[in-house]
Amino acid sequence: MCLLNLLLHSFIGLIFIQVARADPSSYQWQDSLTSDAAPDWQKYVRSPPNQIVRPVAVLTNYTQGNVTNPNGLLTGKGATTFTRTNISAGTEKDVLPTIVVDFGQNIVGYLSIKFGGASSFNDTPGLPGIRLAFSETLQYLTNVSDFSRSYNGDTITPGSDQIAVNPYPYTWTDVHGCEYGNQVCDDGLHGFRYVKIYLDSLPADAPYTTSYGTVSIDSMSLNFSAFLGTPNTFTGWFESSDDQLNQWWYDGVYTTDMCTDTFGANDSDPRGAASPSLLGKLVILDGAKRDRDPYVGDLAVSARTSYLSHNLPQAARNVLADLADHQRADGWIPPASINNYTLPLLDYPLWWVVCSYDLLMYTGDVAYIQQYYSNIVQVLDTFYPSVTNTQTQLISKGIGISGGYGDYAFLPRSGPVTYYNALYVLALDNAASIATFLDGKQADAARWTARAQNVSASLNKYNFDITNGAFFDGTCGGEAYCETHAQDGNSLSIVTGVANATRANQVLSYLATHNARPYGNSFYDNDAIGAGFSQRVYAFISYFEIEARFIVGSASSALEEIRRLYGWMANHDPTITQWEGIGADGIPYEGAYTSMAHGWATGIVPALTNYILGVIPQGPGFSVYSVKPIPGDVKWAKGVVPTPHGPITVSWNSNPSQGQFYISTTGPAGTKGTVYVPVANASVAVYLDSNPVPQMNGTQSSASQDVGYVAVPINDDQTHVITVGFQMN
């Protein structure tokens, strides 16, 4: 950095310090990224320090029966001992010796218990039995696990794991299978925070186990099976003036880390999901405890989270390539490996196109695109035309084979559903962009762009509810549209540009008025097509509404929704990890069955990186990129975005009351960036490295804020400082 820039940097810092001294409530200067100290962002990382994870507490309120030294398994100061005699069997005093162990946060892997030994009473046949019940929350902690593979087609366990404890010291590990034929069986891998341990046995496990005796436990631990996202693994990071946003960003990363694992037949869920072509490969699964099958729709969020935090593109690529390899002759691409790749979903082939585009844009994997480009053509030019109404040009559920097909939530929709068609526009536009990056594919780009425009025009013509200012969902039992409006289609109408600026603001106003709940925004405004839909929140779909709010420039409403949604999950058990879905009153939407660590819920990561930090790829692998912060009430942000060319480093500070903005950016060599800085009006002074920037670059107005943006091109790998509102002589 030249001396003039250093002086400028110091001068700007002094200006902000002086402003802060004059008014204690005003802006405080946040220094740039250059520091010899350990990065502050590392304190937010949730990953265990290593793969061996140990419990942090025994919950005394749940300890019952004859248990001595319950904390011994934590401290190593004597064994924890469970005792139950058959003398008191059937009496009021006969209580199962029980403790509940808390690992402090949601984890996933294989539990191990170091037993000190066991003994039976009065020559009772069988070894003393220990049963284990796992749960992500205390709310659903019972004598059986909140989820077991036995609930989805694996009948070896009744919902709890069973152990016949040997009389000598040894270490037991939870491996899927049975100790004796089809008796004394265990589920293997678990995702959980809490584990209930109690002395008991199943009648079906006789004569190998008994419910009576003494068992001692010296210690216990878990072998963390998922990706261990310790600070040294982060290739991208985020930090801002809002400590809660910072923590939720890293909570989202940890949630996706828990879902990033090697695909194993005995770990998969449902049991029909195991596929020889996926076994042993690193993948991003839907959930940590259930839905342990890679579904492509989830990757629309979880893959972006992964790309922006860790250098693991292979995890998403493995899933996308495997699904493409199983494409059907009519062009349809399966959503997952479940049921030998036959689960009939109508929207997920479109998500496959979108996720393939993301893989190219975030990781620069041109080889993947070249290999599977013909699959894109088949999806868009063969399958979806077969379920399209040729008069309206809209995908219509009920045409062709689509009638019995579902979607991400298996919704009973019909007709020209807005969601399917807005997603179709997104896939067509993404595919057109892909085609423009490849030689000789311009005709494909033109065809898909034209079709996207036609679908967009038809959505506005047929599906927009002028009275309410939002798009209808679909039809109900005939030609008439249902009097209901879904979050998914309305949000995507803005993300894709289907809705113009006027309609975009109408839609977002409608959703804010009709869908706001204390725990996020519901995915329907009423219960017209399903009971309780007006109270259900999916963070998966909420991400696209949040993105839409940023796109129109309404950072305040985007952040307000983020704080309700992610604040709710962060403040309710199990905390930290982000949920599959939220139901009425803010509880898990499918009770104990709900996955409380689900990758599709982590949209806060791309939302904050793309729109608060402001970095978005505009060319494959960020070869072309933009930096456009939309601050809202965030005063400063800094971070690194990983690219195959090297990191993009950004640090900005905002003082809106004074019309001042400072941003420092460094891009990789060989890339082209455009930095958009917010300005209040065309007369505000803008400087690039202390040199005036002519406003002739153009002030791009925002749809809902009295602020515009001046575009400043950056075409080298130098650090550049752009300032707004500083009069430099």
N, C-alpha and C positions, 0 to 999 in steps of 0.2 A: 504494500500500500504506500503511495507516495506521501511526502510530508504534508502536502496541502490537504489530502484526505484525512490524515491523522489529526491535523489541526481542526478540520471540520467536525470530525467525530467528537473530539474533546469539547468543541464549542457547543455542539448540539446537546451533549450531556450536561454541560453547565447550564444551558437554557432550561432544560427540564428540571434540574435541581433547584434553580431559582424559582420556577413556577411552584414546585412542591413546597418550598419554604414559605412562600407567600400564602399558600392555601393548603393546610394539612390534608384536606380531602381530595386534592387534585392529583394529577398524574405523577408517578414516581418512575424515574429512568431505570430501565432494565438493560444491563450491559450486554454487549454482543457475545458471540459464541466463543471467542478466544479467551481461554482460561486454563491455568495449570492445575486447578483444583479438580477433584473427581466430579464428573458430570452430575448435576443436581437431579436430573431425571431418573437416575438409577434407584433412588429411594422409593419410587412408585412401583418398581417391578415386583410382581407377585410370585414368580417361579420359586420353588424350593431351591436351595443352594446346590443340592445334588439329588441323585435319584433315590436315595434312601431317606424316606420321610417318616418322622416319628410323631406320635400324638403329643398334644400340648396340654391336655387336661382330661381328668375324669370328672364327669358331671355328678356332683354329690347328690343332687336332688333325684337322680335316677338310680342311685345305688340302693339295692334292697336285698333282703335275705341274708344269709350267713356269708358275708364277704369280709375278709380281714385284709388290712393294709391295701385298700383299693388304689392308692397312688404309687404303690411299689413298682408297678410296671413302667411308670414314668421316670422315677427317680433312681432306680437301681438299688434302692435301700430295702432289700427284702422282697420276697415274692408277694404277689396278690393271690390270695387263696379263696377258692369257692368251695363251700361244703354244704352237702344236703344229705340227710339221713332218711332211710325208708321207714324209720320209726314214726315220723310225723306225717307220713303220706296221707293225704285226704283230710287233714285237720286244718283248722283255721291258721295255725302257725306255720303251715308248710308253704313258704314263699320261695320261688325260684331265685337262687343267688344270681344277682344281675349287676352289671355295671355298664355305663355308656361312656365311650371314649370319644373325645373330640380332637380331630386333627387340625382344627383352627381355621381351615378353609377347604373348599372343594378340591379333591384330588382324584386321581384315577390310576389304577394299577393293580398289583397283586399283594395282598396282605400276607405277612408272615408273623407267626406267634412263636416265641421261644418259651416252651413249656418246661417247668421244673420237674414235671412228673405228675402221676395221678394214682389214686387207689380207690378200690371199691369197698362197700360195706357188707358184712355178713355173707360173704361168698356170693354176692349178687352177680349173676352171669353178665358178661359184657364189660367193656371199658366205660368209664365215666364219659358222658357225652357233653360236648360244648356245642351250642348253636350260636350262629352269628346272623344278625340282621343289620343291613346297611341302609343308610338314608342320607340324602343331601340336605334334609331339613329336619328339625325337631318336630315340626308339625306332622310329618308323616312317618315318624319313627315308631314302629310297633315291633312285635315279635317276628315279623317277616319283613324282608327288604322292600324298600319303596319301588324297586324294580329288579326283576330277575329274568334271565333268559327263559326261565320256565314259563313266564307269562306269554312268551312269543314262540311257542312251539318246541321248547326243550324241556322235557318232563322229568329230568333226573333229580331236580330239587323242588320242594314245595314252597319256595320263596325264601328259605333260609339255608345257610351253609352249615353242614354237620361235620363234627370232628369226633372220632373215637380216640381219646387221649391216652397215649401209651404211659406205662408206669415209670419210665425212665426219662431223663432230660433229653430233649431234642427240639428241633425247629420245624414247625409245620408251615407249609406255604399253600395258599389257596390256588390250586390248579383245577381247571375244569375236568370233572370226572368223578369216579367213585372209588372208594377204598376197597370195597368188597363186592365184586360183581356189579349189581345195580343198587347197592345199599351204601349208606354213609357217603353222601355225594355233595359236591361243591360246585358253585357257579363259575369260579375262576376270577376273571377280571371284574372289578367293580369301580364305579364312579360314586363318590360319597364324601361327606364330611364327618358323619357320625357312624359309629358301629356299636351295636348292642351285643354284649357278650353275656350269655347266661348258661347255667348248668342244667341241661335237659337233653332228652333224646326223643327221636321219633319212634313210635311203636313199630313202624315199618322197618326200622333199622335193627330190631332184635334179631338174633341174640348178640349182635356185635357191640351195641351200646346200651348203657343204662342211664337212668335219670338221677342216680344216686352216687355219692362218693365225694372224693376230695380232688380238686384240680388246682395246681399252682402255675401261675404265669409270671415269668421273670421280666419279659419285655415284649414289645411288638413294634412292627414297622411296616412300611409299604414300599414296594419297588415301583417307583413312578414310571409308567410305561409310555406316556405321551412325550411330545417334544419338550425338552427342558429348556425353556426360554430364559436362561440366566442373562445378566446384563451384557456379557461378552458376546452373546449371539445376536444382539440387536444391530441391524444395519441401518435402521431408521428409527427415529424417535421424535417425540413431541413434548413441548412444555409451554405453558402460558401463564398469564397472571391469575387464572382461575384454578385454584388447587383441586377443586372437585373435578373439573373437566380433565385435568391431568391424570388424576387417579383412575377415572372411568376409562380413559384411553388405554391405560396399561391393564386395567381389568378386562377390557375387550381383547387385548392381545393374549392375555393369559387364558381366557375362555377358548379362543381359537387354538392356542397351544395344546390345551387339554383334548381338543378334537383332532389334533394332528398326530397320527400314529401309524405304525405298520399294520397293514390289513392282515388279520388272522381269522381263520375259520371259526375257532372256538370263542372269539371275542365279538363276532359280528352279531348284529341284531337288525331285523328279525333273522331267524335261523335260515331262511331261504335266501340270504344275501351273499353267502360265501361264493366266490368265483375264482376258478383257477388262474384266470388272467390278472387278478388283483392280489392274490396271496403273496405276502412278503414285500409288497410295495408300500412306500410311504404315501399316505393319502390324507385328505381332510375329510373327516367324518362329520355327520350331522351333529351328533351329541356325544358326550363323554360316557354316559351310563346306558343310553338307549338311542335308537336310530343310529347305531354304529354301522352305517352303510353310507358311502359317499353319494349324496344326492346333488345333482348339478345346480338346482335352484339355490341351494344354500351357498354355493361358491360365489354367487353374485355379490355376496357380502363377505363371507369368510375368506375367500381367496384374496380380495383386496386388502383385508386386514393382514393377511400373511405377507403379501408382497411389500407392504409398507413398513413392516417391522422386522422380518427375518429373511434371509436369503435361502428360501425353500420353494422355489417355483415348481420343482419337480412334484411336490405333493398335489398341487392342483392339476398340473399337466398329466400326471398319471391317471387321474379320474377322467378328465376330458378326453384323453386319447382312448381309454378303455371303452367309454360310452360310444364314441364315434366308431370304434371297431365293431360294435354290435348294432350299427344302424340297420334298420329294416329296409326291405326292398322298396317300399313306398316313400322312403326318405325320413320316416319318423325315427328319432333317436331316443332310446330309453332314458328315463330319469335317473336310474340307479341299477345296480346289479340284482336287486330283489326279484325273486320269482323268475330266475333265469332271464332277466332283462325284459320283463313283459308288463310291468306295472303301467296301466294306461293313464298317463297324464297328458293334458293338452298343451300346457304352457312350458313344460321343461325343455322341449327341443329348442324353443326360442331362447331360453336361458342358456342353453349350450352355446348358441351363436354368440350371445352377449359375453359369456365368460371366456370364449375363445378370443374375442376381441380384447377383453381385459388382459388376458395372458400376453397377447402381442404388445399391447400398449404399455403395460407395466414392466414386462420382463424382456421384451424384444425377441421373443421366440418365433422368428420368421420360419424356421425349419418346421415347426409344428403347423403353422398356417399353410405352408406349401404342401405338407403331407395330407392335411385334412380339408383343403379348400373345396374339393369336390363334394365332401359331406355337407358343407355349407350350401352349395348349390342345390343339392338334393333336398335338404330341409326346406329351403325357401321357394324353390321352383317346382317341387313335386308334391311334398306333403301338404303344405298350407294352402296352396291353390285347391287341393281336393276337399278342403273343409271351408271354402270361401263362397259366399253368396255372390254370384257373378253380376248381379244387378247393383248391389250396394258396395261391392269390393271389400266387404267386411267378413272376417272369420266369424262363422256363426255356429255355435255349438248345437249340434243336431244334424248338421249336414255331413254326409259321408259316414265315416266311422266315429265321428267325434261325440255322438250323443251320450255314450256311456263313459266318456273320459272325465277325469277329475283334474285337480290342480293342486297347488301347494297346500291347500287346506281342505281338499276334497269337498268343495262347495257345490251345492245343488243349483248350478247356474244353467241358463239356457239362452239361445239366441245370440245376437251380436254383442257379446259381453265387452264392455269398454276395456277392462284389464287385458284380455287377450289381444285386442287390437292395438292398444297403446304399446304393449310389449312387442307386438309385431312390427310396429313402426321403429322401435328402438333396435330390434334385431336387423331390420332392413337397412337402417342408416349405418349401423355398425359394420354390417357386411359390405356396404358400399364403400365405407372408408377403408376396409381391408383390401378391397379390390383396387382402389386407387394406389395402394402401396405396392401392388404387384404389377409386373409387366404384362401387357396384353389383356388386362381384365377390365378395361374401361367400359366395355359394353355391359358387363355385369353391373358395374357401379351405376351406370345411367339407368338401367332397367330397375334396379332395386330402389334407387332414389325416387324415380317416378312413381313406383308402386307405393312407397312410403307416403308420398305427397297425396296420392289418391285415397289411401286409407285414412290419413289425417283429415282430409277434407270431408270424407264420409262420416267420420266420428263426430265432427263438428256439426254436420248437417242433420244426422239422425239421432245421435245419442245425447246431445247437450240439452239439459233441462233448463230452459231460459227462466222459468219461474223461480227456481231455487239457486240458479247460478252454479250448477255442478253437473257432472256427467252421470246419467243413469247407469245402473249396473248392467242389466240385461232385461230380457223379457220374462214374463210370468204366465205360463200356460196359454200362449197364443202370441199375437202380434204386439200386444200392449206392453210397454216397459214397466218393470216393477217400480213402485214408488220407494226406491231405496238407492243410496249412493255409496259406493265402496271407496275406501281409502286407496286401494291399490291402483285402480284404473285412473282415478282422479289425480293421484300423485304422479303417475307415469305420464299422464297427458302433459304435465308441465316439464318434467325431466326431458321428454322427447321433443318438446316444442309444438305438440299438437294444439295446445291451448295458447292463444296469443296472450299478450300482457294483460289485457283487460280480463279475459276469462281466467287466467292464472290467478289473479288476485281475488276474483269472485270465488273460485274453487277453494283457495286457502282460507278465505274468510268463512266459507260455509263449513269446512272441516273444523276450524277453530271453535265455531259456535255450536255445532251439533255433535262432534266426536270427542271433545276434550273430556278426559277422565283424570282423577288424581294421580294415576299411574301411567299416563300416556294418552295417545289418541286411539280410539277404537277403530277397528277395520270396517265397521258398518255404522251408519247413522241410526238404524232401527233394526228390528228383528223380523223384517218382512220375509227373508228367505231362511232364517235359522234362529232358533231360540237362543237368547243370550249373546247374539252376535254384536249387539250394540254396546256390550260391556267387555268384549274381548279385545285385547291389544297384542299385536304381533310386532315385536321390535324389527323383524325382517322387513315388513312392509312399511313400518314407520320410518325406516331409514330413507326410503324414497320420498316420503313427504318432507322429512327434514332437509334432504337434498334440494327438493323443489323450493323450499322456503329460502335457502341460501341462493339458489339460482335467480330468484326474483329480487334478491337483495334484502330480504327481510330476515336479517341475522337475529334480530331481537326475538321474533317468534320461533325461529329454529332453535335458538338456545333455550328458550322457555320450554319448548317441548322436550328437548334433550334432558333438561333438569328434572322435569316431572318423570319421564320414563326411566332414565338411568339412575336418577336419585332414588326412585322407588325400589329398584332391584338392589342397589347398593346398600339400602337400609333395611332390607328384609332377608331373613335366613334363606340361603346360606351366605349371603353377602358376596361381594367380589365378582363371582361369575354371573353371566347374563343369560336370561331365561328363554326357553323355547316359546312360551306364550303366557299371557296374564289374563285371568278371568275376572268375573264380577268380584267386587270388593278388593281387588288387587291380589288375589291368591293365585297360585299356579292353575292354569286354565284346565288342565286335565288331572288335577289332584296329584297324587303320588306318582302317577305315570309320567308327568311332565319332566322333561329334561331341564335341569337347572343350570346346565353349562352347554349352551348350544351356539355353534359358530355363526348361524345366520342372524343372531341377535347383536352382533358386534359392529354394527354400522357406525357407531360413534367414532371408530378409528378412521375410516376413510372420510367421514364427514368433517372431522376436525383437521385432518391433514390436507384435504382437498380445498376446504373453504375457509378455515380459520388461519392455518399456516398459508394456505392458498395455492398449493402446488398440484397441477393436473397435467398428465401427459397429453400432448396433442399430436405426437408422432410415435411410431413404434419404439419401445424402450426408452421413452422420454428423449428421443433424438430431437424432437421439438416439444417444448413445454411452455406452460404459462404459470406465472405466480401472481395471483390476484386475491389478496386477503380481503375477507368480508368481516370486519372486526366485531360488530355489535358492541356489547359492553366489555369485551375483552381488551385489556389495555396493551398487552404485548404478547408476542408468541415467538418461539424459536424452535428450530428442529432441523432434522436431516431426512431427506427422502432418497432412498437407495435407487440407483438405476444401473443398468449393465455398463454404462459409460463411466460411472463414478457417482459420488453423492451430489445432490443438490442441497446446498446449505442456505437457510433463510433465517433472518432475525429481523423482526419489525417492532416498532413502538408507535403508539397512537396517542395523540392529545387532541381529541375532537373539539373540546371547548375552545382551543386556540387555532383550530384548523391545521394542526401540524401532524406530520407523519414522517417516519424514518424507516427505511428498510435497507438491509444489507443482504446481498445475494451472491452466491458463487455457484456457477454451473460447471458441468464437466466439459472437457475439451471435445470439440467436434459436435457439440449440440447447439441448438438455437432456442433462446428463451425470449419471452416477452413478459416484462414486469408491469403490472397495472397498479398504479398508486391512486388512492382515493383523493379527490380534490373537491372542495366545496363549490368552486365556480371557476370559470375560465381565466380569471385574473390572478389566481393564486400562483405564486412562484414555485416552480419545480426545478430541482437541480439534480444532475447526474454527475457524481464525482466532483461536485462544486461548480460544474458548468451548467448554465441555464438550459433547460429543455423547452424548446418552442411548443406552445400549446397547439400548434398546427398538427401535432401527432394525433390530435383528436380527443375530445372528452367523451367517453362512452357513458351514457346515462344509465342509472340503475332504475329498475322498474318501480320501486316503492320507497326509495330514500332520496332525500334532497342532496345527493352527492353523485359525482361522476368519477370516471377513471381516466387517467392519462396513461397511454401505452408507451413503454420505453423498451426498445429491443436490446437484447444482450446476446452477443454472438461469440463470446470467448469464454475462457475458463478463469478469468480474473474476478476478484471480489469487487463488486460495485456497490456504491452507496447512493441511494436516491432519497432526496428530502423534499418535503412539501411544506410550504408556509414559512420558510426561513428566508429572510431578506439578506442575501449575502452580497457584499460589495467587493 
